[in-house]
Every structure is written in structure tokens, then in C-alpha cells.
Amino acid sequence: MCSICVPMLMVVTVNEMLEIVRPYGWIFQPAVFFGFFLAATLAATFYNRWRIREAFVVSFFIGLLLTNFVLPVAPYPFVAWGHFSEPTPETVTYEEIRFVDERGHELKMDDRLTLEFDAVSMRTLIRNMLHEYGDRKNEQVTRHLLFQAAEHRERRRDPPKTDRVRFPHHGLTSVWTPELLNEYGEFVGVRIYEMTFVTSPDGTEVVRYEEEVVFEMFPLDHDRPRTKPSAMPTRSMNRTVLGG
């Protein structure tokens, strides 16, 4: 019975604690963040007085343990190490770039191409292409994307030896392989898709998927492919899509 009572008591205590700090949530995160660095400054300045340095280190590890195993929040600079998942809304929308070959087949951009543009994420570029850049700037960006994609494609056909010492790619990323690239012709255009996922209330099932072309450009000296943009629903983020 005691083994059951202790977890129940912890849940009750955490819930009560949440109700107490909820009205002050807007100052809780910044207070902990700035308080940490203030305490670190004091510990570094008065390290030889009243065992301040030891007290700071012990307090830091206590805070780290609390945010990982007890508290339902992890204020900066502490992290939860994934112990507590963050709830996501039932409807999630995001965009992705797909290259279009001369036959109209589409291929999701290799995520390793982000490093070719000196950025880890393409969100800023996509946002600028959709809302900030004009037609002339978008044409320049599209040409640059196609040039970088062509160069990256050649490297994928004969991967450098340095790839052998890299960590494996994440399972949710899109990675071009020589076998995959053999199915596509020369890339002549770029499309940006807006994709909407609607999940069940418990987040365990995708109940609706929609995608829409929100940008496309074919700046090269080729006829625009006659095939229509694809609308192929999928539950996998690591995919390629062939336009029909």
C-alpha cells in the first residue's frame, strides 16, 4: 500500500503546487532565469566566503533533479531532458520545400541542404519567400536553391568518405540517396507546400491531412511541367511525393 500511496501523494502535491504558482507563471520563468545568473555571479565573486561556491553547485544539482523528476515545468536554464513531453495542439500547420523535375515529379528537399544556406532551419527563408520577397528576389532565391540542389545531388551520387564518420540522420528527416535520385530528372522548379495535420484529442492518430501549394516558380529555360501539384496525404514526415 505504501508503494501506491507515495506516488499518489506526489501527484497531489505537484497539483497543489501548480495551483499556487499558476497566477505568477508570467514572472516565474524570467525570475528563475535571471536569478540563476545572479547567483552564479555571487558565487564567482565570493567563492571563498561562507562556502558559497559549494552551496551554488549543490543548489544547481537540486534544481536539475527537481525539473527532471518532480516539477511539471523546466524553467531556463534547466532542462527536462525530455522527461515531460510538451502537449501540441490538435491542428498543426507547417511548410516544406519540394523540388520539381522536368517530368513534374516532386522531391522533398534534403534536410542537409540547410547547411548549404548557412542555416539550421528553413523557416526564415520560407517565411521571407512567402511574405517579404518580391518576384525578382524570389527568382534569385529559387535559382540559388536549384543550383545548390544540383551540386548536392552530385555529391550524393558519390558520397564523400567523411560521411562514414558522421552520426546517422534522424528518422524524421528527408535524406537523398543515389537510388532515390535515379528516379528523378533534372530539377527545374521549386514549390512550397503548406501542410495541415489534424490529430485526435489524445494525439495518437492523424484524423485529417491537407496540403496546398502556396508558392511555385520555374525560372530555368524549360517548359513548365504539365502535371498538377501532388495532393498525396501521408503520415510520414520522411517521404518523397510523385506528382500525378
N, C-alpha and C positions, 0 to 999 in steps of 0.2 A: 504493500500500500504506500509506503514512503516513497518508493521509486516513481509512483504515479503522482503523488501529491506535490513533490518538488517541482516538476515541470509545470504543473498547473499553477502553482504559486508564482513561478517566474513569469508566466503569461499574464496573470492578473497584475503583478507588479509593473510589468512593462506597459500594459494598457493604462494603468493609473498614471504612470509617468508621462505617457503620451498626452493624456488629457490635461496634465498640469502645464507642460511646456508648449502645447499647441498654440495658445494665444500669443506666445512670444517666439514663434517659429521664424518670423521675418528678421529677428536680430540674433537668433541662435547660431546660425551658420557663420556670419561675419564675426560674431563675438569670439567663437572658438578659433577661427582662422587667425585673427589679429592677436588674440590672447596667446596663441601658441608662439608666435614670433616675438611677442613682448617677453614671454617667459624665457625663450631661448636667448634673447639679448641680455636679460638679467643674469641668467646662468653663466653666460660667457663673460660678463663683466665682473661678477662677484663669485667666480668659480672657487675661490679659496676661502670663502666665508660661510659658516653655518651649514656646511655640506650641501650647498645649493646645487652644485653640479649633479651630485648623486640623486637629489630629490627630483631634479628635472628629468633625468633619464628614467627613474622609476615611474614618475607620473606619465611619461610618454608611453611606456610599455603598458601601463594600466589602461590608458586611453585607447591604445591599439587593440588590446584584448576586449575591452568593452564594446568597441564599434564592430568587432567581428563576431562576437558571441552573445551579446546581451542587448545592446541598444538597437532599435529598429532603424536608426539613421546613422550615417557615417559622415560627420562634418569634416570639411577640409581642415588640415592636411592629412587627416586619417582616411583610410580607405577600408571598404568592407571585403575586399578580395573576393567579390562575387558571392559572399555568403548569403546576402539578402538580394534577391532579384528586384529589378525595378519594374513596376507594372507599366504596360504600354496600352495606349487607347485601342479600342476595337477597330477603328479606322486609321490606317497608316498610309500616307502618300509619299512617294519619293520619285526621283528621276534617275535615268541612266542613259548613257550614250551608246548607240549602236552604229557600226559601220555597215554601209550598203555596198555590195559588189555590183558589177556590171549586169548581172542577171536579176538583180533585185533581192538577193538573199542577204539577210541581216545577221550580224555577229556582234554580240555584246563586247564592249571594249575590254581588253585585257587590263586587269587592275594594276598590273605592274607598269602600265603606261603612265600612271600618275606620277611616277618618279621622273619620267621624261619631261614633265612640265614643272618640275621643282615644287610639287605639291603632293601632300599625302591624300588629300580628298579633292574630288572634282566638284564638290557642291558650289564652291565660289565661282568657278568657271561656268557651270551650267546656269547659275543664277544670273551672271552677267550677260550670257548669251541670250537669255530669255527676256531680261528686263532692262539691261543697261546698254549693251552694244547696239549699234545700228547695223544696217545691211552690209556696209563696207567692212566694218570691223569683224562682223560675223563671218564674212567670206575669208578674211585673212586667217581667223582662228580655225575655220574649217579646213583650209588648205594646210595649215600647220599640223592639225590633227591627222590628216590623211598622210602627210609626209612622215610624221613620226610613226604612224601605224605601219607604213610600208617598211621603214627601217627596222622596226621591232619585229615585223613579220619575217624579214630575212634572218634576223638573229635567232628566231625560234626554229627556223629550218635547220640551223646548225648551232645549237646552244653552246655557249662558251663553257669551258671546263670549270670556271668559277661557280657555275650553277650547282655543281655537285656538292659544294661545301655550304650552301645556303640552307636555311630551315625550310621545311616543306610549306607550301602555301596553305592558307586557311581553307577549310572545306566550303565556306560560303563565298569564296572569291571566284572570279572568272579568269581562267588561265588558258592561253592559246597553246596548242600542241601542234607539232608538224602534221600529225594525222588529221586533226581538225581543220587546219588551214588548207589542206589539199582539196577540201570540198568547196572552197570559195575562190572566185576570180579576183580581179583587181578591184580594190575599194575605190569607189568614185563619189561617194556621198556620205553624209552624216545625218542621222536622225536622233532626236532626243524624245524619249518616251516618259510620260507621266503615268505611274502605276499606282493603283489603289488596292490595298488589301483590306478586307473586312473579315474579322475573325469572330468566333463565337465569344460570348461573355467570359468564359473561362480561359480563352486564349489558346485552346488546344486544337482548333480546327479553322481552316480558311473557308468561310461560307460564300464569299464573293470576291472575284478578282476582275479588275478592269484596267485597261491600258489605252492611252491615247497619244498620238503623235502631236507634240507641241512645238516642234521645230524640225525643219529639214532643209538641207542645202546640198546642191550638186555643182560645185564650182569648176570641176575639171572639164576638159574638152571631150565629153562623152554625152551621148543621148541619155536622158533620164530614164531609168528602168521603168517599164510599163506596169510592173507588178505593184499591187497595192501594199501598203504597210501591213505588217502582220498583226493579228489580234489573237495570239495563242495564249490562253490562260495557263498558268503554271504555279506550282507550289515550291519550286526550287529557285533560289537566287543565283545558283551557279548553272547557267544554261546558255544555249545558243538558240536563236529563233530563225527559222527559214520562212521568208515571206512567200505566200502562196498566190 
